[in-house]
């Protein structure tokens, strides 16, 4: 079992939030290109949260 300090958890949350924000902005740009309505960040999270969690873990694993 891993021991996570509060600082490590906050850093992880910040990394995830920044990663999520970049992906959401990319999604907004893509939707603009196809003239589709944009999703708010809340809507984007709600619609794709399970994929986003898996993708973040997958990408983190590749980087480590």
C-alpha positions as a Python dict, from the first residue, in 0.01 Angstrom:
ca = {
    (1, 'X'): (0, 0, 0),
    (2, 'X'): (133, 340, -96),
    (3, 'X'): (157, 624, 152),
    (4, 'X'): (51, 951, -12),
    (5, 'X'): (116, 1280, 159),
    (6, 'X'): (-136, 1560, 120),
    (7, 'X'): (117, 1751, -90),
    (8, 'X'): (158, 1459, -334),
    (9, 'X'): (-218, 1425, -367),
    (10, 'X'): (-254, 1799, -434),
    (11, 'X'): (21, 1785, -697),
    (12, 'X'): (-150, 1487, -861),
    (13, 'X'): (-484, 1671, -859),
    (14, 'X'): (-320, 1976, -1013),
    (15, 'X'): (-150, 1763, -1281),
    (16, 'X'): (-480, 1592, -1361),
    (17, 'X'): (-671, 1921, -1367),
    (18, 'X'): (-417, 2080, -1602),
    (19, 'X'): (-420, 1772, -1826),
    (20, 'X'): (-801, 1773, -1828),
    (21, 'X'): (-818, 2144, -1911),
    (22, 'X'): (-583, 2099, -2209),
    (23, 'X'): (-787, 1807, -2338),
    (24, 'X'): (-1112, 2002, -2297),
    (25, 'X'): (-969, 2301, -2488),
    (26, 'X'): (-859, 2064, -2764),
    (27, 'X'): (-1211, 1919, -2770),
    (28, 'X'): (-1360, 2270, -2798),
    (29, 'X'): (-1131, 2345, -3094),
    (30, 'X'): (-1224, 2019, -3262),
    (31, 'X'): (-1596, 2088, -3213),
    (32, 'X'): (-1546, 2436, -3365),
    (33, 'X'): (-1385, 2280, -3671),
    (34, 'X'): (-1688, 2056, -3723),
    (35, 'X'): (-1936, 2330, -3628),
    (36, 'X'): (-2064, 2127, -3333),
    (37, 'X'): (-2184, 2288, -3011),
    (38, 'X'): (-1915, 2315, -2746),
    (39, 'X'): (-1948, 2140, -2412),
    (40, 'X'): (-1877, 2321, -2089),
    (41, 'X'): (-1595, 2166, -1890),
    (42, 'X'): (-1857, 2024, -1654),
    (43, 'X'): (-2050, 1865, -1941),
    (44, 'X'): (-1728, 1732, -2093),
    (45, 'X'): (-1627, 1573, -1762),
    (46, 'X'): (-1973, 1425, -1712),
    (47, 'X'): (-1986, 1275, -2059),
    (48, 'X'): (-1629, 1134, -2073),
    (49, 'X'): (-1520, 1091, -1710),
    (50, 'X'): (-1458, 716, -1726),
    (51, 'X'): (-1255, 743, -2046),
    (52, 'X'): (-1066, 1046, -1911),
    (53, 'X'): (-967, 860, -1594),
    (54, 'X'): (-846, 556, -1791),
    (55, 'X'): (-660, 769, -2045),
    (56, 'X'): (-486, 975, -1775),
    (57, 'X'): (-370, 661, -1595),
    (58, 'X'): (-255, 509, -1925),
    (59, 'X'): (-59, 819, -2025),
    (60, 'X'): (99, 851, -1680),
    (61, 'X'): (210, 489, -1700),
    (62, 'X'): (380, 552, -2033),
    (63, 'X'): (563, 857, -1894),
    (64, 'X'): (700, 682, -1585),
}
